[in-house]
Amino acid sequence: MRQKDTNLHKIDWVTVGLYFALVFIGWLNIYAAVYDEQNATSIFDFSINSGKQLVWIGTAILLIIIIMVADYRLFHNLSLVLYAIFVLILFLTPFIGKEINGQRAWFEIGAFRLQPAEFTKFATALALAKVMEGPSFDLSKLKDQMKALGVIFLPIVLILLQPDTGTAMVYSAFFIMLYREGMPQRYYVIGLSLVGLTILTLAIENNLYLFGSIGVVILILVAMSKKSWQNAISFVFLGCIMAVYALSLDYVVEKLPEHQQNRIMVLFDPDVDPLGVGWNVTQSKIAIGSGGLLGKGYLEGTQTKFDFVPEQHTDFIFCTLGEEFGWVGSFVMIALFVTMLLRLVFLAERQKTRFSRIYGYCVVSLLLFHFTINIAMTIGLFPVVGIPLPFFSYGGSSLWSFTILLFIFIKLDSNRIQILGRSY
Amino acid sequence: MYTGRSLVVAITIGVIALILLGKLFLIQVTDDSYLRKAERNAIQRVVDHPYRGLVYDRNGALLVFNDPVFDLMVIPKDFSLKDTARFCNLFDIEKDYLIENFTAAKNYSWVKPYPLIKQISKEDFAKVQDFLIDYKGLFVMTRSVRSYPRSSAANILGYIGEISGSQLSRDSSRYYVQGDYVGHSGLEAYYEPELRGKKGVKYKLVNVRGIEKGAFKNGDLDTLSMPGENLQSTIDLNLQLYGEQLMQGKRGSIVAIEPKTGEILTIISAPTYDPNVLTGAKFGQNYTVLNNDPEKPLFNRPIMATYPPGSIFKIVQSLIGLQEGILTPNSTFPCNKSLVNCHNHPTPVNLFGAIRNSCNPYYHQAFRQVINQEVSTNTYTDTQIGLDKWQKAVVKFGLNNRLGVDINGEKGGSIPSSSLYDKIYGKGRWKYSTIYSLSIGQGEMLVTPLQMANLAVIFANKGYFYTPHLIKSINDDPSRIPARFKEKRDSGVEAKHFDLIQDAMVQALSGTATRAIMKDIEIAGKTGTAQNPAGEDHSVFIAFAPKDDPKIAIAVYVENAGWGGRAAASTASLLIEKYLTGEVKRPELEEYVLKGDFIY
């Protein structure tokens, strides 16, 4: 007798509960962002974004039901097919997509507007899980590294053609999953060092200080490497490379068009261009910062309500929460996210198959990346890139794609015992 | 494999959360500058400017009122021009001016209104009103400017203008902000606190485009504006207008005071200007023209110009002599022209005759007795003691110090004491022969026309005066005028000494100013001719009338008009007639004064 696919008691209700909590809070904030005291409309009014979001939430629940009743094997078996389909769509998007804000990133089907790049995320996650699930797949081998990176970089290249730098950047999140699956640590050390050096190069105006700090670090390393002259020489060599990198970075940044330079420099000083590039982050910080400890109260925010913050219902939705619920509200919201992420790590680790675990980590990676970058940009810790806050931001593509992404994993998790019983 | 790395991932998640919460704590809880910035963003402080108080004359005729003007405001975001030339034509502006102001507007704010063209007059606005609809992002804000229906009394009413940087920094009450209008001179400046009213403030919520989104905190913090208080001036507009007419083409001053109250009836500075030119959009341009005018129309002569008083000062000398007991009505001196020049008249003269004939040698001799009372055997010391005593007595006539009129810029003039001559000649190196010019109101002695008129007040009142002032009541309440204007000030000369003086002044007219004599009204007056080494002498005349119940005391000072009897006395006489009878029935005299053109 074939076991029933949907075992309600095996669904991880903690994650499901967190999901609905976040979606609900997000929905309230979308209403707050469009709320107009003088022309108050009901939160259910379909003419405003909160009403429309309700439609997206309703259809997302439909998607959840479909995923939960579907055969879990489907996701495993169709993973590469889905990936192929979405890569094809991505390939076609620049030719047949609708141009919005200079990007051809959207498909228009009737009244709906969908962003294929959003959905490619879960397809890429499935494809990665599929490619990497074999017991002999070993990320310490260059050949396997190339396979995984190939799966990741194909959509990146296609999305960059749209061009949508923000969404393309999201795909680098998969490196978190790759780390868990055994990608050599030295890649991360080098990567993070490069990031650190980059930030230092941009933040420190005077190159003398920068080279001084590099010199000191290298001297310490040389002093610690008494044992071998070879090591000492290689450290000095490393220092030279760092200096050359810093110099060439400075050179490249100076050659960038001014608006792109500003976009970077605004991180270190939002007053570089307060009415231009700096406007978003300046206004966003004002909105959040003015919330204080307890916030101004629901629907009492002035900065978001009166449109001082652009894109406040989509990418800058966190401003509404920060302004109206203050630090305490931000704390609760971040706590919910962190709980969900840690729960997902826990769920991923308890998977019996490598496929499910890799997919679980892909979910963790994407959510963590979105969550971190989105909030970091609203408070001026990261350049403004147009990526939504999962479950919160207004918009069907975003909500649907994150719902699908998450619930495929919940589905896989709820069937983990059966999956164990099968052999691929 | 690699299960340990799940811990690293979990820790990374925690660290990220801590960094975000830490940064949030910094900007939300520890730094309150964002709250202030948010308020600046969304809470618009709309100042409600009150109407400035009106100014009336003593009979209720309007001197100053508020006229609406229009500021054309622009919201750069919404504004675009297809035909710049047409727009410039329509509003009568230069293209460069438009570009400059629009750039300023953009620099100020992309979304908030900024004045593109300031202070368009009612008439000009009517011309463009219908075309405004063709332009997006423009709207009109109504303000008011001062307006002067009779174009009169510019020198006392003063003008208003944007507050200056130094005025702003001196404003300890922090009432004013950049761009506010304040009184810069005249009554506008002196009574600024009464006239300005009280600004009201409304706090409005606005969105990013500056569109109103309702009241902040339901308007609990809003305050209403209070209109400025009205002033009733002591000026008699008809007399002022008549005096200004008589002074056309002349350089000089007229001051007329009601003796019993110190209320200034007329105070004229010639040449003057139309106060309406210092209002509205052309203020700056017109101000420069006036300021560079060699005739100095902005110079308020009655209170700022100082002259030697000349012969009118002989009355003060007489009174001091009488009060000191040095002179009696019978004191007689010969008209010895070897001492100082004089004109032909019977000699010797007693005091009465000396005033009537304005005898110079009489005062040369009488003043010597006042100064050299032989308190000291040393002539030099004796002169010094005598001069200082005399100076103290003269100062009591409201000379040497500012009288304290209620407009700014008043000069005090000067009556010399021994210290001045010590400075010039050295201590003990001057005596009466050095200073004898003072006896006839010449020499190192300066008074303002206002002080001259005040001397006439003292002669009319037989010994006292009130500080001359320009305000009768504030908001119809006479008790609110400054208390110092109600304090009697004593000249130090007893009333009994004035009878002879007044009679002599009545007689003086038939000696030196026959044109000033009127059939029905007894005028007491004294001419003066202040010597002017630079050209024609200045013509001075002080008078009061009627002699037995003085209702008007007057001083007329006409520069370069020659002998006092000619221009000044005739002008004063006409003004007295005008004030006391309401009309002038001496057309020949009127014509004579009007024809006189003494500006060279």
Interface residues (C-beta under 8 A of the other chain):
Chain A: D36 E37 Q38 I176 Y179 R180 E181 G182 L275 Q283 K285 I286 A287 I288 G289 S290 G291 G292 L293 T302 Q303 K305 F306 D307 F308 G322 E323 G326 W327 S330 F331 I334 A335 F337 V338 L341 L342 V345 A348 E349 Y361 V364 L368 T372 I375 A376 I379 L381
Chain B: M1 Y2 T3 R5 S6 V8 V9 A10 T12 I13 G14 I16 A17 I19 L20 L21 K23 L24 F25 I27 Q28 V29 D31 D32 S33 Y34 L35 K37 A38 E39 N41 A42 I43 W110 L205 V206 N207 V208 R209 K213 G214
